[in-house]
Amino acid sequence: MDDTLIYRKIELEELNLDLFRKFERRQNVARQLQKQGDAWVEKPVSLVEEWSREDYEFLLTCLQNTIQEGGVVFGAFEGNAVKGFASISGKPLGYAGTYRDLTSLHVSRELRGRGIGTRLFHLAAGWALAMGGQKLYIAANPAIESQLFYRALGCTDAMELNEEHVKNGPTDRQMEYVL
């Protein structure tokens, strides 16, 4: 666990590109879990996922919308720069409205594996529970590291699929976490 960072809610007025100036979203993906029939099968791939300036601008719009619509964004800060963040939509999700949507969870490349993502996940889960949620909904990246991270936290395949998430991320694994 990395205790040198400060974890707190990010306010709407703080969201700007400068906040992410020391954040590196880069992931070398060598293996993915892909759905084949009823099974998840490991497949070798060679991908580099890296955000451009336009990606960060789009991220800012998404995070701003999340807060404006009643959701929350938590950040792990090193000084006044974000090194990890998680966002949760304020809108109930699912047939009975029991899900809360974990819309993002990212840790800067150089700090992965230090428990930052786990701590952000639990902050998000605590907020979702306090807002009346019974489960978190997660559209997990197909990279094996992402899916193993969520499984290690106790996430399982979602009992109810969100069609918008499936459409927007057809290779993502739809998961849930009971709060």
C-alpha positions as CSV (number, residue, x, y, z in Angstrom):
1,M,0.0,0.0,0.0
2,D,1.3,3.4,-1.0
3,D,0.9,5.8,2.0
4,T,2.6,8.7,0.4
5,L,-0.5,9.7,-1.6
6,I,-3.5,11.7,-0.4
7,Y,-6.9,10.2,-1.3
8,R,-9.8,12.5,-1.6
9,K,-12.9,13.5,-3.7
10,I,-12.1,15.7,-6.7
11,E,-14.3,18.8,-7.0
12,L,-15.7,19.9,-10.4
13,E,-13.7,23.1,-10.4
14,E,-10.5,21.2,-10.1
15,L,-10.9,19.2,-13.3
16,N,-8.5,20.5,-15.9
17,L,-5.7,19.2,-18.0
18,D,-3.1,20.4,-15.5
19,L,-4.5,18.1,-12.9
20,F,-3.3,15.1,-15.1
21,R,0.1,16.5,-16.1
22,K,2.0,13.8,-14.1
23,F,-0.4,11.0,-15.0
24,E,0.8,8.4,-17.5
25,R,-2.0,6.2,-19.0
26,R,0.0,3.7,-20.9
27,Q,-0.4,-0.1,-20.9
28,N,1.5,-2.7,-22.9
29,V,-1.1,-5.5,-23.4
30,A,0.3,-8.9,-24.3
31,R,-2.6,-11.0,-23.2
32,Q,-6.4,-10.6,-23.2
33,L,-9.3,-12.6,-21.9
34,Q,-11.9,-12.9,-24.6
35,K,-15.3,-14.5,-24.5
36,Q,-15.7,-17.6,-26.7
37,G,-19.1,-19.2,-26.2
38,D,-19.6,-19.5,-22.4
39,A,-15.9,-19.5,-21.6
40,W,-13.2,-16.8,-21.2
41,V,-10.1,-17.7,-23.2
42,E,-6.7,-16.2,-22.9
43,K,-5.4,-14.8,-26.2
44,P,-2.0,-13.3,-27.1
45,V,-2.1,-9.8,-28.4
46,S,0.3,-7.0,-29.0
47,L,-1.3,-3.6,-28.1
48,V,-0.1,-0.4,-26.5
49,E,-2.9,1.6,-24.9
50,E,-1.8,5.2,-24.5
51,W,-3.9,8.3,-24.1
52,S,-3.4,11.3,-26.3
53,R,-4.2,14.9,-25.4
54,E,-7.6,14.4,-27.1
55,D,-8.2,11.4,-24.9
56,Y,-7.4,13.4,-21.8
57,E,-9.8,16.2,-23.0
58,F,-12.5,13.6,-23.5
59,L,-11.8,12.1,-20.1
60,L,-12.2,15.6,-18.5
61,T,-15.6,16.0,-20.2
62,C,-16.7,12.6,-18.9
63,L,-15.5,13.2,-15.4
64,Q,-17.2,16.7,-15.4
65,N,-20.5,15.1,-16.6
66,T,-20.2,12.4,-13.9
67,I,-20.0,15.1,-11.1
68,Q,-22.7,17.3,-12.7
69,E,-25.1,14.3,-12.8
70,G,-24.7,13.5,-9.1
71,G,-21.7,11.1,-9.3
72,V,-18.3,11.4,-7.7
73,V,-14.6,11.3,-8.7
74,F,-12.0,10.2,-6.2
75,G,-8.3,10.9,-6.7
76,A,-5.0,9.7,-5.4
77,F,-2.8,12.8,-5.2
78,E,0.9,13.4,-5.2
79,G,1.1,17.1,-4.4
80,N,-1.5,18.7,-6.6
81,A,-1.2,16.1,-9.4
82,V,-3.5,13.1,-9.8
83,K,-1.7,9.7,-9.9
84,G,-4.9,7.6,-9.8
85,F,-8.6,8.2,-10.0
86,A,-12.0,6.4,-9.9
87,S,-15.4,7.7,-10.9
88,I,-18.9,6.5,-10.1
89,S,-22.0,7.6,-11.8
90,G,-24.8,9.0,-9.6
91,K,-27.5,7.4,-11.8
92,P,-28.8,4.0,-10.7
93,L,-28.2,1.3,-13.2
94,G,-29.9,-2.0,-13.9
95,Y,-33.5,-3.3,-14.1
96,A,-34.2,-2.6,-10.4
97,G,-31.7,0.3,-10.1
98,T,-29.5,-1.7,-7.7
99,Y,-26.2,-1.1,-9.6
100,R,-23.9,1.9,-9.4
101,D,-21.6,2.3,-12.4
102,L,-17.9,2.4,-11.8
103,T,-17.2,4.4,-14.9
104,S,-13.4,4.6,-14.6
105,L,-10.5,3.4,-12.5
106,H,-7.0,4.2,-13.5
107,V,-3.5,4.4,-11.9
108,S,-0.5,6.1,-13.5
109,R,1.8,3.6,-15.0
110,E,4.8,4.0,-12.7
111,L,2.7,3.5,-9.5
112,R,0.7,0.4,-10.5
113,G,1.0,-2.6,-8.2
114,R,1.2,-0.5,-5.0
115,G,-2.4,-0.9,-3.8
116,I,-3.6,2.5,-5.2
117,G,-6.2,1.0,-7.5
118,T,-7.5,-1.2,-4.6
119,R,-7.9,1.8,-2.3
120,L,-9.7,3.8,-5.0
121,F,-12.0,0.9,-5.7
122,H,-12.9,0.6,-2.0
123,L,-13.6,4.4,-1.8
124,A,-15.9,4.0,-4.9
125,A,-17.6,1.0,-3.4
126,G,-18.2,2.8,-0.1
127,W,-19.7,5.8,-1.8
128,A,-21.9,3.6,-4.0
129,L,-23.2,1.8,-0.9
130,A,-23.9,5.1,0.9
131,M,-25.9,6.2,-2.2
132,G,-28.1,3.1,-1.9
133,G,-26.4,0.8,-4.4
134,Q,-26.2,-2.9,-3.8
135,K,-23.7,-3.7,-6.5
136,L,-21.0,-2.0,-8.5
137,Y,-21.1,-2.5,-12.3
138,I,-17.8,-2.7,-14.0
139,A,-17.0,-2.9,-17.7
140,A,-13.5,-4.3,-17.4
141,N,-10.9,-3.8,-20.1
142,P,-10.1,-7.1,-21.8
143,A,-6.4,-6.9,-20.8
144,I,-5.7,-9.9,-18.5
145,E,-4.2,-7.6,-15.8
146,S,-7.4,-5.6,-15.6
147,Q,-9.6,-8.6,-15.3
148,L,-7.4,-10.3,-12.7
149,F,-7.3,-7.1,-10.7
150,Y,-11.1,-7.0,-10.5
151,R,-11.4,-10.8,-9.8
152,A,-8.9,-10.4,-6.9
153,L,-11.2,-7.8,-5.4
154,G,-14.1,-10.3,-5.5
155,C,-15.8,-9.1,-8.7
156,T,-17.7,-11.7,-10.7
157,D,-19.4,-11.8,-14.1
158,A,-22.4,-9.5,-14.0
159,M,-25.7,-11.1,-13.5
160,E,-27.4,-8.4,-15.5
161,L,-25.7,-6.9,-18.6
162,N,-25.9,-3.2,-19.4
163,E,-26.6,-3.1,-23.1
164,E,-24.9,0.4,-23.6
165,H,-21.7,-0.9,-22.0
166,V,-21.8,-4.1,-24.1
167,K,-22.3,-2.0,-27.3
168,N,-19.6,0.5,-26.4
169,G,-17.0,-2.1,-25.3
170,P,-17.9,-5.4,-27.0
171,T,-14.6,-7.0,-25.8
172,D,-14.9,-5.7,-22.2
173,R,-15.9,-8.1,-19.5
174,Q,-19.1,-7.1,-17.8
175,M,-18.6,-7.6,-14.1
176,E,-20.2,-6.8,-10.7
177,Y,-19.1,-6.4,-7.1
178,V,-21.6,-6.9,-4.3
179,L,-21.5,-4.1,-1.8
